[in-house]
Amino acid sequence: MIALQQLSKKFGDRWALRPLDLSVSHGEIFGLLGHNGAGKSTAIGMMLGQVWPTGGEAHICGHDVAIDRRLALHKVGAIFETPVFYDYLSGWRNLELLSQYTAPTPPARLREVIEWVGLTGREKSKVKTYSHGMRTRLALAQALLPNPELLILDEPSDGLDPEGIHEMRQTILRLRHELGLTILLSSHLLNEVEQLCTRIAVLNKGVKVFDGTLEQIRQSRHGWVRLRVGDFAAAVADLTAQQLVVDTHDGSHVVLLPGVDTDALVRRLVEQGMRVFEIVREEQTLEGFYLELMKKKETPGVPARD
């Protein structure tokens, strides 16, 4: 659905996005992560034909955006940057007017998308009376008007309260499950990304520093165990001599020898009269993984830029 090949953008002498290769397959929810200024919005802008690339190509739904933007985006819906509506008009009238940019939309389709996003009963109210969450739902309704196959969402939960974030998450999952949509999601909310996406890419200073599955991230600490004992150094020395652990980290973690489980560690430590307060197998979280990536001031082989 999305294929970016060496896509890049330079503003003056500053790289906003260095050559980027990225692919999103049909039916998946893909997360695009990065700090402010990392290049996420620039990449999305080029996918939508709103930013002209310095180099490379963006293929959406099998078509080159630069060559045939209309055909490439024919089955694409998007929430990009801050949605703007006519506050003095109703939500319904806003959708009617905005649909004219593509093609007139029959009332039945308007009712359908309004129901999908949970605005039924408020569609005739003026937008100036809408809460932030309702405006976000109206933006999603607009994105669904063309009956898209691909949905591109730039920070869809930004500014929502916990209840609104939960509702947006459930709506996104429904759209993928019931309509079979492919969804590209850019977000700062790592917990939401972890619950929604199966695959992510991380940008840092315009450079892709990771592209893979959430399962790969979770397994990146396979074999790590958090160990709290009376004497950590003595415990590690004994466990290493017994060939139960092969490494340590931060004075609080041990890495087990493949095939060794935590019960073997507990049994050995108790036999040696050592006090064991805690022993927990660790699974890498997206937040922990992301923060470790962001700590790198430079990407190997690429000079850091502001």
C-alpha positions in Angstrom: 0.0 0.0 0.0 2.9 2.3 0.8 6.4 2.0 -0.7 8.9 4.8 -0.1 12.2 4.5 -2.0 15.1 6.8 -0.9 12.5 9.5 -0.2 14.2 12.6 1.1 13.6 16.3 1.8 16.0 19.2 2.3 14.9 22.7 3.3 17.8 25.0 2.4 20.9 23.4 3.8 19.0 21.4 6.4 17.9 17.8 5.9 14.3 17.3 7.2 14.3 13.7 6.0 17.3 11.8 4.8 16.8 9.0 2.1 14.1 6.8 3.6 13.0 3.3 2.5 9.7 2.2 4.0 6.9 -0.2 3.1 3.5 -0.8 4.6 1.6 -3.9 3.6 -2.1 -4.3 3.0 -4.2 -4.6 6.1 -1.7 -3.7 8.8 -1.6 -0.9 11.3 1.9 0.6 11.0 3.3 3.1 13.5 5.6 6.0 12.5 7.4 7.3 15.6 9.9 10.0 16.4 10.5 13.2 18.4 9.2 16.6 17.2 11.2 17.5 14.1 12.3 13.9 13.4 10.7 14.0 9.9 7.4 12.3 10.5 5.2 15.1 9.2 7.6 15.7 6.3 7.3 12.1 5.2 3.5 12.1 5.5 3.3 15.4 3.6 5.3 13.8 0.7 3.1 10.7 0.8 0.0 13.0 0.4 1.6 15.1 -2.3 1.6 18.3 -0.2 5.4 18.4 0.1 7.7 18.0 -2.9 10.5 15.6 -2.3 14.2 16.5 -2.8 14.8 13.0 -4.0 13.4 9.5 -4.2 9.9 8.2 -4.8 6.7 7.7 -2.9 4.3 5.0 -4.3 0.8 4.9 -2.7 -1.6 2.2 -3.7 0.8 1.3 -6.6 1.1 4.8 -8.1 3.8 7.4 -7.9 2.5 10.4 -6.0 4.7 12.8 -8.0 3.6 11.5 -11.4 -0.1 10.9 -10.7 -1.2 12.3 -7.4 -4.9 12.0 -8.1 -4.7 8.3 -8.9 -2.3 7.6 -6.0 -4.6 9.2 -3.5 -7.9 8.1 -4.9 -8.5 5.6 -2.2 -6.6 7.4 0.6 -8.2 9.2 3.6 -6.0 11.3 6.0 -5.9 13.4 9.1 -2.9 15.6 8.6 -1.8 18.4 10.9 -4.7 20.4 12.5 -8.1 19.9 10.7 -9.9 23.1 9.9 -13.7 23.4 9.8 -16.3 26.1 9.3 -17.3 26.7 12.9 -20.5 28.5 12.0 -21.8 25.5 10.1 -23.0 22.1 11.3 -20.8 19.0 11.2 -23.1 17.6 8.5 -22.8 20.7 6.3 -19.0 20.7 6.8 -18.8 17.1 5.5 -21.1 18.0 2.5 -18.8 20.9 1.5 -15.5 19.2 2.1 -16.7 16.2 0.0 -17.1 18.5 -3.0 -13.2 18.6 -3.3 -13.3 15.0 -4.4 -16.9 14.1 -5.5 -20.4 14.7 -4.3 -21.3 12.3 -1.5 -24.8 11.0 -1.1 -26.6 11.5 2.2 -26.5 7.8 2.9 -22.7 7.8 2.9 -22.6 10.8 5.2 -24.9 9.1 7.7 -22.7 6.0 7.5 -19.4 7.8 8.3 -21.1 9.9 11.0 -22.3 6.7 12.7 -18.8 5.1 12.3 -17.1 7.9 14.2 -19.9 8.2 16.9 -21.3 11.6 16.0 -24.9 10.5 15.4 -27.2 13.0 17.1 -24.7 15.8 17.0 -24.2 16.0 13.2 -26.7 19.0 12.9 -25.0 21.0 15.7 -22.7 23.8 14.8 -19.0 22.8 14.9 -18.3 25.7 17.3 -20.2 23.8 20.0 -18.0 20.7 19.5 -15.5 19.5 22.0 -11.9 18.7 20.9 -12.8 15.1 20.8 -15.8 15.7 18.6 -13.7 17.7 16.2 -11.3 14.8 16.0 -14.2 12.5 15.2 -15.4 14.9 12.5 -11.9 14.9 11.0 -11.9 11.1 11.0 -15.4 11.2 9.3 -14.0 13.5 6.6 -11.1 11.0 6.1 -13.5 8.2 5.6 -15.7 10.0 3.1 -13.9 8.7 0.0 -14.4 5.1 1.2 -10.6 4.7 1.5 -8.5 1.6 1.4 -5.6 3.4 3.2 -5.9 5.7 6.1 -3.1 8.0 7.1 -3.5 9.5 10.6 -1.1 12.1 11.9 -1.4 12.3 15.8 -5.1 11.3 15.8 -5.3 11.2 19.6 -3.4 14.4 20.2 -5.0 16.5 22.9 -7.7 13.9 23.8 -8.6 13.0 27.3 -8.1 9.3 28.4 -11.7 8.5 27.5 -11.3 10.1 24.0 -8.0 8.2 23.5 -9.7 4.9 24.4 -12.5 5.7 21.9 -10.1 6.6 19.1 -8.2 3.4 19.7 -11.3 1.2 19.5 -12.4 3.1 16.4 -9.1 2.5 14.6 -9.2 -1.2 15.5 -12.8 -1.5 14.2 -11.8 0.2 10.9 -9.1 -2.3 10.3 -11.1 -5.3 11.4 -14.5 -4.5 9.8 -13.5 -2.5 6.8 -10.1 -4.1 6.1 -8.3 -0.7 6.0 -4.6 -0.3 6.0 -3.6 2.3 8.5 -0.4 4.4 8.9 -0.4 6.0 12.3 2.0 8.7 13.5 1.8 9.3 17.3 3.7 10.4 20.4 1.6 8.1 22.6 3.8 5.0 22.8 1.3 3.1 24.8 -1.3 3.5 22.1 1.1 2.5 19.4 2.0 -0.6 21.4 -1.7 -1.6 21.6 -2.5 -0.8 18.0 0.5 -1.6 15.8 2.2 -4.8 14.7 5.1 -3.0 13.0 6.8 0.4 13.5 9.5 2.6 12.1 11.4 5.1 14.3 12.9 8.4 12.9 15.6 10.3 14.7 16.8 13.6 13.3 15.5 12.7 9.8 17.1 9.3 9.8 15.3 5.9 10.1 16.9 4.2 13.1 14.5 1.2 13.4 12.1 -0.7 11.2 10.6 -3.9 12.5 7.8 -5.6 14.5 6.7 -5.0 18.1 7.5 -8.7 18.7 11.1 -8.1 17.8 11.3 -5.3 20.3 9.7 -7.4 23.0 12.2 -10.2 22.4 15.2 -7.9 22.3 15.7 -8.6 26.0 15.1 -12.3 25.7 17.0 -14.0 28.6 17.2 -10.8 30.8 16.1 -11.2 34.4 15.8 -8.5 37.0 17.4 -9.9 40.2 17.3 -8.4 43.7 19.3 -10.3 46.2 21.2 -9.5 49.4 24.6 -9.4 47.6 24.3 -9.0 43.9 28.0 -9.3 43.1 28.4 -12.5 45.1 25.3 -14.0 43.5 26.5 -13.2 40.0 29.9 -14.7 40.7 28.3 -18.0 41.9 25.7 -18.1 39.1 28.4 -17.5 36.5 30.6 -20.2 37.9 27.6 -22.6 37.7 27.1 -21.6 34.1 23.6 -20.3 34.7 24.2 -16.7 33.7 26.4 -15.3 31.0 26.2 -11.5 31.5 25.0 -8.7 33.8 23.6 -5.2 33.2 23.2 -2.1 35.4 24.0 -4.0 38.6 20.4 -5.3 38.7 20.0 -7.6 35.7 21.5 -10.9 34.7 21.4 -12.6 31.3 20.5 -16.3 31.5 22.3 -19.0 29.5 20.0 -20.3 26.8 17.8 -23.0 28.1 18.1 -21.9 31.8 15.0 -20.8 33.6 14.5 -18.6 36.7 13.7 -21.6 38.9 17.3 -22.8 38.5 18.6 -19.5 39.7 16.3 -19.4 42.8 17.2 -23.0 43.7 20.9 -22.3 43.5 20.8 -19.1 45.4 18.7 -20.6 48.2 21.0 -23.6 48.4 23.9 -21.1 49.0 21.9 -19.3 51.7 21.5 -16.1 49.7 18.4 -13.9 50.3 16.3 -13.5 47.2 13.9 -10.5 47.2 12.8 -10.5 43.5 13.4 -12.4 40.3 11.5 -11.3 37.2 11.9 -12.1 33.6 12.0 -8.9 31.6 10.3 -8.1 28.3 11.4 -4.9 26.5 8.7 -2.3 26.4 8.2 0.1 23.4 8.8 3.0 25.7 12.1 1.6 27.0 13.3 0.7 23.5 12.3 4.1 22.1 14.1 6.0 24.8 17.2 4.0 24.2 17.1 4.9 20.5 16.6 8.6 21.3 19.7 8.6 23.6 21.9 8.1 20.6 23.0 11.6 19.6 24.4 10.4 16.3 23.4 7.6 14.0 26.5 5.6 12.9 27.8 6.9 9.7 25.5 9.9 9.6 26.6 13.3 11.1 24.1 14.7 13.6 22.2 17.8 12.5 19.9 20.2 14.4 
